[in-house]
Amino acid sequence: MSTTYRVVEYIIELGPVIIIPSILLIVSLITDRKPLKNLKNCVFIFIGLIGFSTLLTLFINFFEPITNTILINSSRKLETLDTGWFASKTVILNSPIIFHIIIAVFILNLVMLLLRFTRTVNIDFWNYWCFLLIGSIVFSITEVAWIGILIAAIAAAITFVLSDIYASHIESYFGLKGISTPQAQTICWAPVSHLVNTIINRIPLIRRVHIFYEEIQYKLGVVSEPIIMGFILGFIIGLITRYKNFYLNLGPNILYALSSGLVLSIIMVLLPRSANLILKGLVPTILSIKRFIARRITKRELNIGLDPIVLVGQPSIIALSVIIIPLTVYISTILPGNTVLPGADLIMIPFILLWVITPSRGDMFRSFIAAVIIIPIVLWITTDMGYLFTSFFSKYNIELVEGYKRISSIGGSSNIFFWILLKIIEPIFNLF
């Protein structure tokens, strides 16, 4: 068993940047015996992912000064620290049932495919961590292995079904056929966004308001170019960051705002380039795999399950993230019932926004409304789940961060269906 844990830990540490191109290379070599072509495509994917993940980290770090300004000027003391991936990884690697969950989810995917309950062939093995975390949390509460495995399997089944439903939205908006994103923590927000769009469609006057990213680009012309739009938004963010005593240090503050604009413009130019590089290798690879499935296995249309990182580099998602990331921190300081301080897992915001923008087909007006509704729910759930994370850390004598009563994780807590499931079966948990 120790060997299994070392393998799982190694896969987790590698991350999707290594795992995605590696799995696609292995699968493509089996399905299409053109090693040089397959290697070239997977190298494109790998280089694109390396560039994208590096730039995404820089993008999130760019907002640190303005989030600090928001927090400094807030009188509210937030007692729960968002420790990000560290919290989720610690829970997973201290669980004795992770191997059983992996086997259960893998077999479940095969059975659902055979019974035609899903069309998603999940090769996104890195994002098994979502199911491992769910099962590990339930096991830490009940100390009954089969309950943890069962709840993880239920969450996986919901995720596979949602992946099928919203694969058509990926095709409609991104033009990518046969791709789904079975990451439980993000696709769970697609139905919420869909519901928001449905409600807006029933409201007179408001239902006629549409602001598409492509229309903004067309109407603004050269101003909408990422290099210019990025500079303008970065400059405004820089001004807001230094708004206190701005005129007392006018020169340095203007220079700071200009440098902020330059940094954001560079990031907004390079992020879509990295995303396009990913797609340059991904599209032919997926087509090759689907042709093999149609020729040798089944004529049925199947979807290849991949990490959403291959999609979040689209300009509309990045543009909305520029607004929503600092807004998330501000909302956390005024939201009643929230105790979590967003931090390490702010990187999850673009991934959640993927399933805000996609159901609305890029309508920025509707996407913004959906995001403003979803973000408070995420913060409330993260606050509530903080008690479970903290209890787990205390159980294994893992020290908490000084100055905070609890720890949590936006990424680890952002599965609304798991949280609802927990609340439904909580009375049963109290029996253990």
Backbone torsions as a table, in degrees:
resi	resn	phi	psi	omega
1	MET	NA	-33.6	-179.7
2	SER	-63.2	-34.4	177.5
3	THR	-65.1	-41.7	178.1
4	THR	-59.1	-44.4	-178.6
5	TYR	-65.5	-36.7	178.2
6	ARG	-66.0	-38.7	178.5
7	VAL	-65.3	-46.2	179.9
8	VAL	-61.7	-44.1	179.1
9	GLU	-62.0	-39.8	179.7
10	TYR	-64.3	-42.8	178.7
11	ILE	-64.1	-42.5	179.1
12	ILE	-61.9	-42.8	-178.9
13	GLU	-67.2	-33.2	179.7
14	LEU	-62.5	-42.1	178.2
15	GLY	79.5	171.3	-175.3
16	PRO	-67.1	-24.9	-178.6
17	VAL	-61.0	-35.9	178.4
18	ILE	-91.5	-41.8	-173.4
19	ILE	-65.0	-46.0	-175.1
20	ILE	-59.4	-55.9	-179.6
21	PRO	-65.2	-31.7	179.7
22	SER	-65.1	-47.1	179.8
23	ILE	-66.0	-43.4	179.9
24	LEU	-63.4	-35.8	177.8
25	LEU	-65.6	-45.5	-179.8
26	ILE	-62.2	-47.5	-178.5
27	VAL	-64.7	-42.7	-177.9
28	SER	-67.9	-31.9	176.9
29	LEU	-68.2	-30.3	177.0
30	ILE	-75.6	-40.7	-173.6
31	THR	-86.0	-25.4	-176.2
32	ASP	-141.7	108.6	-173.6
33	ARG	-81.0	62.2	174.6
34	LYS	-131.1	78.7	-169.7
35	PRO	-58.7	-40.9	-177.7
36	LEU	-67.7	-42.2	178.1
37	LYS	-63.3	-45.0	-179.6
38	ASN	-65.4	-41.0	179.2
39	LEU	-63.2	-42.8	179.8
40	LYS	-60.9	-45.6	179.9
41	ASN	-62.1	-42.5	-178.1
42	CYS	-72.0	-29.3	174.3
43	VAL	-66.4	-40.5	175.1
44	PHE	-58.6	-45.5	179.8
45	ILE	-62.0	-44.9	-177.7
46	PHE	-63.6	-47.8	-179.8
47	ILE	-63.8	-41.7	178.1
48	GLY	-61.8	-42.0	180.0
49	LEU	-68.0	-39.6	177.4
50	ILE	-60.4	-50.2	-180.0
51	GLY	-62.7	-43.4	-176.6
52	PHE	-66.4	-45.2	-178.4
53	SER	-65.0	-37.2	177.5
54	THR	-65.2	-46.6	-179.4
55	LEU	-67.9	-34.6	178.6
56	LEU	-65.2	-38.9	176.5
57	THR	-63.6	-44.1	176.9
58	LEU	-62.4	-38.3	179.6
59	PHE	-61.6	-46.1	179.9
60	ILE	-67.6	-42.1	179.7
61	ASN	-64.3	-27.0	179.1
62	PHE	-57.6	-31.7	-175.3
63	PHE	-86.0	-3.4	-177.2
64	GLU	-58.7	-44.7	179.1
65	PRO	-61.0	-42.8	-178.6
66	ILE	-71.6	-33.5	176.9
67	THR	-67.8	-36.5	176.1
68	ASN	-64.4	-39.8	177.5
69	THR	-61.5	-43.2	179.2
70	ILE	-61.8	-44.6	-177.0
71	LEU	-69.7	-39.8	-179.5
72	ILE	-62.7	-37.0	-177.0
73	ASN	-90.5	9.7	175.3
74	SER	-102.7	137.7	179.6
75	SER	-85.6	-3.2	-174.2
76	ARG	-86.9	136.3	177.1
77	LYS	-99.5	114.4	-179.5
78	LEU	-94.6	122.4	-169.2
79	GLU	-94.7	-10.2	-178.4
80	THR	-110.4	122.8	-177.7
81	LEU	-95.3	131.6	175.1
82	ASP	-82.1	103.4	-177.6
83	THR	-91.6	-1.6	174.9
84	GLY	70.1	-142.6	-174.2
85	TRP	-60.9	-27.5	-178.8
86	PHE	-56.3	-44.9	-178.4
87	ALA	-64.1	-47.0	-178.4
88	SER	-63.5	-45.0	-178.4
89	LYS	-63.2	-40.1	-179.9
90	THR	-62.9	-43.3	179.1
91	VAL	-62.7	-45.8	-177.2
92	ILE	-62.7	-48.5	-173.2
93	LEU	-76.5	-7.3	174.1
94	ASN	-101.9	8.6	-178.8
95	SER	-98.8	136.2	-179.5
96	PRO	-86.1	2.1	-173.8
97	ILE	-115.5	14.4	-174.7
98	ILE	-65.7	-36.3	179.2
99	PHE	-64.1	-39.8	-179.7
100	HIS	-66.2	-37.6	179.2
101	ILE	-67.1	-42.6	178.5
102	ILE	-57.7	-48.6	179.5
103	ILE	-62.0	-44.7	-177.9
104	ALA	-62.3	-44.3	-178.4
105	VAL	-68.7	-39.7	178.9
106	PHE	-62.8	-47.5	179.0
107	ILE	-65.0	-39.4	178.8
108	LEU	-58.8	-44.0	179.3
109	ASN	-61.2	-42.4	178.5
110	LEU	-64.1	-45.3	-178.9
111	VAL	-63.7	-43.4	179.4
112	MET	-64.7	-34.4	176.1
113	LEU	-66.8	-44.8	-179.0
114	LEU	-65.5	-38.0	-179.5
115	LEU	-86.7	2.4	179.3
116	ARG	62.3	31.7	173.7
117	PHE	-85.5	-14.9	177.7
118	THR	-148.5	158.6	174.3
119	ARG	-116.6	6.1	-177.4
120	THR	-91.9	118.9	171.9
121	VAL	-93.6	102.7	-171.7
122	ASN	-82.9	102.8	174.2
123	ILE	-104.1	10.8	178.5
124	ASP	-85.5	70.6	-173.5
125	PHE	-67.5	-27.0	-179.9
126	TRP	-64.1	-38.7	-178.0
127	ASN	-78.1	10.6	166.6
128	TYR	-61.9	-18.6	-179.4
129	TRP	-57.2	-29.9	178.6
130	CYS	-60.4	-44.4	-178.7
131	PHE	-75.7	-35.4	177.1
132	LEU	-62.5	-40.1	-179.9
133	LEU	-66.2	-44.2	180.0
134	ILE	-59.7	-51.0	-179.4
135	GLY	-63.5	-37.6	-178.2
136	SER	-68.4	-39.2	177.8
137	ILE	-64.4	-45.8	-179.7
138	VAL	-63.4	-41.1	178.9
139	PHE	-64.6	-38.0	-180.0
140	SER	-65.2	-26.3	178.9
141	ILE	-81.4	-48.0	-172.0
142	THR	-94.6	-28.0	-172.9
143	GLU	59.7	27.3	175.3
144	VAL	-117.2	112.6	-170.9
145	ALA	-61.0	-44.9	-172.9
146	TRP	-66.7	-28.9	177.4
147	ILE	-68.3	-43.3	177.7
148	GLY	-61.0	-43.0	179.4
149	ILE	-66.0	-41.9	-178.8
150	LEU	-63.1	-46.9	-178.8
151	ILE	-64.4	-39.1	177.0
152	ALA	-62.3	-40.0	179.9
153	ALA	-67.9	-38.6	177.6
154	ILE	-63.2	-44.1	178.1
155	ALA	-62.0	-38.5	179.2
156	ALA	-66.2	-42.2	179.6
157	ALA	-62.0	-43.4	177.4
158	ILE	-61.0	-42.2	-178.5
159	THR	-63.8	-43.6	-179.8
160	PHE	-64.3	-39.6	179.0
161	VAL	-66.5	-45.5	177.8
162	LEU	-61.8	-37.0	178.6
163	SER	-61.2	-39.9	177.1
164	ASP	-64.9	-46.8	-176.2
165	ILE	-59.9	-43.3	-172.7
166	TYR	-97.0	4.3	172.5
167	ALA	-64.4	-33.9	178.3
168	SER	-65.6	-30.7	177.2
169	HIS	-70.2	-35.6	175.8
170	ILE	-63.8	-42.6	178.2
171	GLU	-64.6	-41.2	-176.9
172	SER	-68.0	-43.3	-174.2
173	TYR	-89.1	-42.4	-175.9
174	PHE	-95.7	-14.3	-177.9
175	GLY	74.2	22.6	-178.5
176	LEU	-111.3	107.5	-178.0
177	LYS	-89.5	139.5	174.0
178	GLY	84.4	19.1	178.4
179	ILE	-120.6	136.0	172.7
180	SER	-131.9	165.9	-177.4
181	THR	-127.8	84.7	-176.8
182	PRO	-80.5	55.0	172.1
183	GLN	-98.4	111.4	-170.7
184	ALA	-58.7	-36.4	-172.0
185	GLN	-73.3	-17.1	-177.1
186	THR	-112.3	-43.6	-176.4
187	ILE	-69.1	-16.5	177.4
188	CYS	-63.0	-18.2	-179.0
189	TRP	-89.3	-8.7	178.7
190	ALA	-60.7	-45.1	178.2
191	PRO	-62.9	-33.9	178.9
192	VAL	-64.8	-46.2	177.7
193	SER	-62.6	-40.7	177.9
194	HIS	-60.5	-42.7	179.1
195	LEU	-63.1	-41.3	178.5
196	VAL	-60.2	-44.5	177.9
197	ASN	-62.4	-39.4	179.4
198	THR	-64.0	-42.4	179.4
199	ILE	-65.7	-43.8	179.2
200	ILE	-60.2	-37.2	179.3
201	ASN	-63.1	-15.6	-178.7
202	ARG	-102.7	0.0	-179.1
203	ILE	-98.5	117.8	-179.9
204	PRO	-56.5	150.2	179.4
205	LEU	68.9	-54.9	-178.0
206	ILE	-63.3	-34.0	-178.7
207	ARG	-65.0	-16.9	179.1
208	ARG	-88.2	-7.0	-179.1
209	VAL	-83.6	120.4	177.5
210	HIS	-136.0	129.6	175.3
211	ILE	-129.3	92.9	-179.1
212	PHE	-86.4	143.6	-178.5
213	TYR	-58.8	-40.5	-179.1
214	GLU	-64.5	-35.6	177.7
215	GLU	-68.0	-38.7	176.8
216	ILE	-59.6	-44.7	179.0
217	GLN	-60.9	-42.9	-177.5
218	TYR	-66.2	-44.7	-175.8
219	LYS	-73.6	-34.6	-179.1
220	LEU	-83.7	-16.7	178.0
221	GLY	63.6	-128.3	-174.9
222	VAL	-65.1	-26.5	179.7
223	VAL	-64.3	-26.4	-178.0
224	SER	-80.8	-5.8	177.5
225	GLU	-59.1	138.7	-176.8
226	PRO	-52.0	-37.7	-177.3
227	ILE	-66.5	-34.9	-179.5
228	ILE	-84.2	-46.6	179.3
229	MET	-61.7	-40.8	177.7
230	GLY	-61.6	-41.2	179.6
231	PHE	-65.4	-43.6	-179.4
232	ILE	-62.6	-48.5	-179.2
233	LEU	-64.9	-42.0	178.7
234	GLY	-63.7	-38.5	178.7
235	PHE	-64.4	-43.8	178.7
236	ILE	-63.0	-43.4	178.7
237	ILE	-62.3	-40.0	177.6
238	GLY	-62.6	-41.0	177.9
239	LEU	-64.0	-43.0	179.8
240	ILE	-64.4	-39.0	-179.4
241	THR	-59.9	-38.7	-176.8
242	ARG	-105.2	25.8	-172.7
243	TYR	-65.0	-29.3	179.6
244	LYS	-74.0	131.7	-179.2
245	ASN	54.4	35.0	-175.4
246	PHE	-60.1	-43.6	-174.2
247	TYR	-77.9	-15.5	178.6
248	LEU	-73.2	-28.5	177.0
249	ASN	-128.7	58.5	-171.1
250	LEU	-58.4	-49.6	-177.2
251	GLY	-59.3	-56.9	179.1
252	PRO	-58.7	-37.0	-178.9
253	ASN	-70.0	-38.1	175.6
254	ILE	-64.6	-42.6	177.9
255	LEU	-62.0	-39.2	178.4
256	TYR	-63.3	-44.3	179.3
257	ALA	-63.5	-39.9	177.8
258	LEU	-64.2	-42.5	179.2
259	SER	-66.9	-35.1	176.5
260	SER	-63.7	-42.4	177.6
261	GLY	-61.9	-41.6	180.0
262	LEU	-64.7	-43.3	-178.9
263	VAL	-63.4	-47.8	-178.0
264	LEU	-67.1	-35.2	178.6
265	SER	-64.7	-39.3	178.0
266	ILE	-63.9	-45.8	-179.1
267	ILE	-62.8	-43.6	-177.2
268	MET	-71.4	-20.9	173.8
269	VAL	-78.9	-42.6	-172.2
270	LEU	-82.6	-29.7	-178.4
271	LEU	-59.7	-50.1	177.5
272	PRO	-63.7	-31.1	178.0
273	ARG	-63.8	-43.1	177.4
274	SER	-64.1	-40.3	178.5
275	ALA	-62.9	-40.3	178.5
276	ASN	-65.6	-34.1	177.7
277	LEU	-65.9	-39.5	175.9
278	ILE	-59.6	-48.5	-177.1
279	LEU	-66.4	-30.6	179.2
280	LYS	-60.7	-36.1	177.1
281	GLY	-90.8	-29.7	-173.8
282	LEU	-72.6	-45.1	-174.3
283	VAL	-58.1	-52.5	179.3
284	PRO	-65.8	-31.5	179.1
285	THR	-66.0	-46.5	179.4
286	ILE	-64.0	-42.1	178.8
287	LEU	-60.8	-40.1	179.1
288	SER	-64.2	-43.2	179.7
289	ILE	-65.3	-43.0	-179.0
290	LYS	-66.2	-36.2	176.7
291	ARG	-63.6	-40.0	178.5
292	PHE	-64.3	-43.8	179.9
293	ILE	-61.8	-43.3	-179.7
294	ALA	-66.5	-33.8	-175.7
295	ARG	-82.2	-38.4	-170.8
296	ARG	-110.3	-23.2	-171.4
297	ILE	-115.2	-62.9	-177.9
298	THR	-155.0	147.8	176.4
299	LYS	-80.2	-9.6	-178.4
300	ARG	-64.1	139.1	178.7
301	GLU	-70.5	117.8	178.0
302	LEU	-113.8	156.8	177.4
303	ASN	-111.3	139.4	177.4
304	ILE	-92.3	118.9	-177.5
305	GLY	-80.8	120.0	-177.6
306	LEU	-129.6	163.0	176.3
307	ASP	-64.9	138.5	180.0
308	PRO	-64.8	-7.5	177.9
309	ILE	-59.0	-23.6	-179.0
310	VAL	-74.2	-9.1	-176.1
311	LEU	-116.7	-22.8	-168.3
312	VAL	-75.1	-2.3	-179.9
313	GLY	-84.2	4.4	-178.9
314	GLN	-66.9	141.5	-175.1
315	PRO	-54.5	-37.8	-178.8
316	SER	-63.6	-38.9	179.5
317	ILE	-68.3	-43.5	179.9
318	ILE	-64.5	-42.4	-179.3
319	ALA	-62.7	-43.9	179.2
320	LEU	-68.0	-33.8	178.8
321	SER	-62.4	-34.0	178.9
322	VAL	-58.6	-33.5	179.9
323	ILE	-85.9	-44.3	-169.9
324	ILE	-75.2	-33.2	-177.4
325	ILE	-61.5	-54.7	176.4
326	PRO	-66.1	-31.4	178.4
327	LEU	-63.8	-35.7	177.5
328	THR	-59.4	-44.7	179.4
329	VAL	-65.0	-42.0	179.1
330	TYR	-63.7	-44.5	179.1
331	ILE	-58.9	-38.0	-178.7
332	SER	-62.3	-26.3	-178.5
333	THR	-84.6	-13.8	-178.0
334	ILE	-121.0	-6.8	-173.7
335	LEU	-77.9	118.7	177.6
336	PRO	-61.1	136.4	177.7
337	GLY	86.0	-7.4	178.5
338	ASN	-90.7	134.9	175.5
339	THR	-125.3	1.9	-174.4
340	VAL	-90.3	136.7	175.3
341	LEU	-97.8	106.9	179.9
342	PRO	-61.0	134.4	-178.0
343	GLY	-151.9	-95.0	-173.1
344	ALA	-61.1	-30.8	-175.5
345	ASP	-98.3	18.6	171.4
346	LEU	-62.1	-19.9	178.0
347	ILE	-64.4	-16.8	178.2
348	MET	-75.3	-18.7	-174.6
349	ILE	-57.9	-49.2	178.1
350	PRO	-59.3	-33.0	-179.6
351	PHE	-70.5	-37.4	175.0
352	ILE	-68.4	-39.6	-179.4
353	LEU	-66.2	-23.2	173.9
354	LEU	-53.5	-43.1	-177.8
355	TRP	-93.9	12.9	165.8
356	VAL	-98.0	-41.8	-176.8
357	ILE	-79.2	-40.7	-174.5
358	THR	-61.3	-47.4	178.8
359	PRO	-63.4	-26.2	179.2
360	SER	-92.1	5.0	179.2
361	ARG	54.8	39.3	175.1
362	GLY	86.2	9.6	177.3
363	ASP	-74.1	106.5	-173.7
364	MET	-68.2	-31.3	178.4
365	PHE	-63.7	-51.6	-179.9
366	ARG	-68.3	-36.6	179.4
367	SER	-63.6	-40.4	178.9
368	PHE	-64.2	-43.9	178.8
369	ILE	-61.4	-46.0	179.5
370	ALA	-61.2	-41.7	-179.5
371	ALA	-64.1	-41.5	-179.8
372	VAL	-65.9	-26.5	175.7
373	ILE	-80.8	-41.7	-174.5
374	ILE	-72.6	-42.3	-174.7
375	ILE	-57.9	-46.6	176.0
376	PRO	-59.8	-37.3	178.4
377	ILE	-63.4	-43.0	177.6
378	VAL	-58.6	-44.2	-178.6
379	LEU	-66.2	-40.5	177.9
380	TRP	-63.2	-45.1	179.6
381	ILE	-64.3	-42.5	179.6
382	THR	-62.1	-38.8	176.3
383	THR	-61.8	-47.4	-178.3
384	ASP	-65.2	-42.0	-179.6
385	MET	-70.0	-17.4	178.2
386	GLY	-58.2	-32.6	178.5
387	TYR	-65.1	-38.5	179.0
388	LEU	-69.5	-45.5	178.9
389	PHE	-60.3	-44.7	-178.3
390	THR	-65.0	-41.0	177.4
391	SER	-60.9	-40.5	179.0
392	PHE	-63.5	-46.9	-179.1
393	PHE	-62.7	-39.0	179.0
394	SER	-66.8	-37.4	-179.0
395	LYS	-61.7	-37.1	-178.4
396	TYR	-101.3	16.6	176.0
397	ASN	55.0	38.9	176.0
398	ILE	-93.9	126.6	-174.5
399	GLU	-67.4	140.7	175.0
400	LEU	-84.5	165.2	178.2
401	VAL	-73.1	131.5	-177.7
402	GLU	-61.6	135.7	178.2
403	GLY	96.9	-5.6	-179.9
404	TYR	-126.6	139.8	-179.7
405	LYS	-79.9	-31.1	-176.5
406	ARG	-138.9	163.2	172.6
407	ILE	-125.9	155.9	176.8
408	SER	-155.7	-170.8	-179.3
409	SER	-152.9	121.7	177.8
410	ILE	-61.5	-44.8	179.0
411	GLY	-62.8	-43.2	-178.3
412	GLY	-74.2	-21.3	-174.6
413	SER	-106.2	-0.7	-169.0
414	SER	-88.8	19.5	175.0
415	ASN	-95.7	98.7	-174.6
416	ILE	-64.5	-32.1	-179.2
417	PHE	-70.6	-37.5	176.2
418	PHE	-65.0	-41.8	-179.5
419	TRP	-63.9	-43.2	177.9
420	ILE	-62.4	-43.1	178.6
421	LEU	-60.6	-41.1	177.6
422	LEU	-59.9	-43.5	-177.7
423	LYS	-67.6	-33.5	179.9
424	ILE	-68.7	-41.9	-174.4
425	ILE	-99.2	6.5	179.9
426	GLU	-56.5	-40.2	177.4
427	PRO	-59.3	-33.5	177.8
428	ILE	-68.4	-41.5	179.5
429	PHE	-57.7	-33.7	-177.3
430	ASN	-66.4	-14.3	177.7
431	LEU	-77.9	-16.6	-174.7
432	PHE	-97.0	NA	NA
